[in-house]
Amino acid sequence: MLSRFNDINVCFTDIFSRSVAEGSVVSLFCKNDGRVIWEKCSDRGRSIILRAEGGEITKYKPDPENRYSVMGDLSLSIKSLSVSDSGIYCCNGSAVENLIVIPTTPSSAEIFRRSEAEGSGVALACGKNDGRVIWEKCTDRGRSSILRAEGGEITKYKPDPENRYSVVSDLSLSIKNLSVSDSGIYCCNIDPVVNLTVIPASPSSSGEYHYGQCSMDNVHHPLHSTITRQRSSFSGRLLSQSCSTDRLRKSFVPQAIRLFNSSQHSKLKTL
């Protein structure tokens, strides 16, 4: 197939194709006269990556992780490759290489599994690091960068309005107020390290039976009565309560509950 970019004909079938693994490093060679302009090419046009001449490099593509650089011979070096780096690369107007990045699917059987309750917090250890970490969430569809930490500075790539993500002193990833959507495989410096499962805090019916007196709608029932409470199995929070006597049974929400202590028959209290 022949495509035209700025009046330059590029024959995709005549260029070198290479397949490399996701997360690895690659160098793309280009014949040059001491000056190069590296671009990524497609049928939709060109995207300039960088320009190098006389020892000076000008980058045109945002590069917060400093993934793009040039070697001594002005070859383009790309590190921490992702699937999105796949494509045709052009140097000084000519297509030089078709790069294919093969995704690496983390095997959940090979990494540490961890389960935490919804609403709790967790710290995920990275293991070995050289004082610099890049934390990502990994899936079959690719990687989603969360944050980068180096030299006491943290750069976040994932929107975090509630400041749920941070790092601790050993550069472990700390996540607070966990939700079910936080479940998944987490990677540190490319390597998968933890398969996190967040257990939803679904309320369960946990009945508690107390004997005493009930008061509802200003009608007192001094007969032997039963008070039944339902609490969340995770938080212990009172979800509902019912009161039954020989004459009446009625359910009501926690804000309107009035109870007698079964042993002391204390005065009514509003919870």
N, C-alpha and C positions, 0 to 999 in steps of 0.2 A: 504494500500500500504506500502511495506517495502522498505526503502532506506538505503544505506550503506554510512556512512561518516567515513573515516579513520578507517575502520574495526569495526565500532560501529554500531549495528543495531538500527534503530530508527523507531518505529511503530507510524506513524502519527495518526492512528485511536484510539490509546490508550491515547492520551494526552488531557488535558483540553482546550476547545475552549471558547474564550470570545470575545464579541463584545462591542466596546466602540466608543464614538463619536469623530470625528476629532476635534483637539484643546484641548482635555482633557488630564488628567494625568493618568498613570497606573503604578501599581507595580506588578512585576512578581516574585512569590515566588520560592525558591529553597532550598531543604534540603542540608546542607553543614557541613563541619567540620572546619569552620573558613576560608575557602579559596574557591573562586568561579572564574570561567571563563565563562563569558556570551558571547554567540554567536547567530547570526541569521542563521538559517539553511534552506537549500533548496536542491532540487535535484542536483543542480550544485555545491554544496559544502557548506562550512561554512565561515562566515564573523565574525571575532572576534570583539566584541564591547569593552569589558573591562575585566580587571582582578583585583580582590580585595583580599588582604590578610594582616593581621596585621595592619589594619587601613590605608593602602596605596592602592591607586587606580591608575592603569595604563590603559590609554585609547588607543585603537588601531584604532578606527574609528574617523575620523575628527568630532569634536563637537564644532564648533564656538559659538553656542548658549547655550552650557552647558546643553543640554537636557538630557544627560545620567548621572545617579548617582546611588549609592547604599544606601539602608536603613541600619538601625542598624543590622538587621538580614541578610544582604547581598542580599536582594531582589533587583531586577533591577527596577529602577524608570525611566520612560520616560515621559517627559512633552511636551506640545504643539504637540500632536500626529498629524501625517499626514497620508494620505492613504498609502504612501510608507512604513510606519512602519508596515503594515500588514505582517503577516508571522509567521513562527514557530521559537520559541526561545529555545535555548539549554543552559543548565547549567551543567558544569563539564561533558560534553560529552553526556548528556541525554536530549532529547526533553521534555520540561516541559509545554509549552503553545502555542496554536495556536491563535494568536492575529488577530482580524479582526477590522480594523478601518473604521467606516462608515462615508463617506464624508458628510459634512454639506453644503448644497447649499444655499447661501445667497438669501434672498427674496428681490428683488429690490423694492418691494412695502413697505418694512419696513425701508428702509434707505434713506438718503437725496440724492436727485437728483440735479445734477449741470451740466450746459452746458457752454462750453468755445469755443472760436474761435481758429482754427488752427493757430499755430505760436505764440499764447499768452502764458502767464504763469499762474500758479494756485498754491494755498496753500491749502492743505486738512487737516482740523483739526481732531485730534485724539480724543479729549474729555478728559476724565479722564485718567491720567497716573501717575505713581509713579517715574517719572524721567527717565523712560526707555521705549522705543518703538521699536516694530518690524513692519515695514511696508511691506505689501504684496499686490500683485494683485491676486484677487480670481476669479476663474471660475468653471464651472461644472467639469472640468478635474482635479482640484486641485488648489494649491496655488503656486505662484512664489514669493520668497522673493526678496525684493528690497534693503532694508537697515535696519540696527539696529543702534540705537543711545542711548548712556548711558554715563553719566558723562562727557559730552563734546566730546566724541569720537564717530565717525561714521564708521561703517563697512558696505561696500557695497557688496551685493551678486549678483547684476545684472551688467553686463558690462556697463560702463558709460563713454565712451571716450570723450564725449562733456560736461561732468559734468552737466548734466541736472537735476540730483536728489540731493537734499540737505534737511536739516531740518532747520526751523527757531527756535527762542528762546523757543516757547511753544511746540516744537517737532512736529509741523505740517509738513507734507511732501510737499516740494516745487518742482514743475516740471516746467521747462522753455522750451520754443520753442515746444509747444505741437504739436503732430501729431495725425492723426486719430487713429493710432494703440494704443494710450494711453487711448482710451475709455475703460471703464469697471468698475468693482467694486473693490474698494480699502479697504483693511482690516488693522486695527491697533490693535496690541496685540490680534490677532485672530478675533476680532469682525469686521464685515463689517460696514463701516462708510459712504462711499460716492459712488454713482453710477455716474461716470463721462462720459459725452458725449462730444466729440470733434467734432465741426462742421467744415467740410472742407471749405477752403477759395476758393470756385470756383468763377472764374471771371464772372460777369454778364454784359450784355450790358447796360450801362448807358449813354445815348446820351446827349451831350452838344452841343448846336448850337451857333455859333458866326458868326457875319457878319463882313467882312473886305476884305482884299486882300490875294491872294494865290501866292506862288512862287514855281514852281517845274521845275526841269531840266533847270534852268536858263531862264524859260519863264514866264514873268510877265503877270498877268491878272488883270488889274485895274477895271474890271467890278465887279458888286455886287456879292460876292462869299460867299459860305457857308463852314464852317469848322466844322466837326463832330468829337468829341472825344469819346473814350470808355475807361472807368476806371473800376478798380476792386472795387466791392462794399465794400470789407473789407479794403484793403490797400490804396485805392485812387490812386494807381499807374496808369499812363497812359499806356494803352495796345496797342491802335492803333489810327490812326487818318486819316480822309479822307478830301479831299478838292475838292469842285465842283464849276464850273462856267457855264456860257452859253456854253462854248466851250470845257470844259475838266472836267473829274472826274477821280481822281487817288488816291489809298490808299497807304500809306507808313508807315514804322515803326518809333517809337519815335525818334531814333537817327538821322533820316534824316528830321525831321519835321522843317519847317520854317514857322513862323506865323507872321501876323501883328496884333497888338492890334486894336480891332474894334473901340475903341473910340479915341485913340490918333494916330493911323496909325504910330506906332513906327517902327524903323528899324527892319529888320529880325533878329531873335535870333535862335540859334541852341539849342534845348532842350537836 
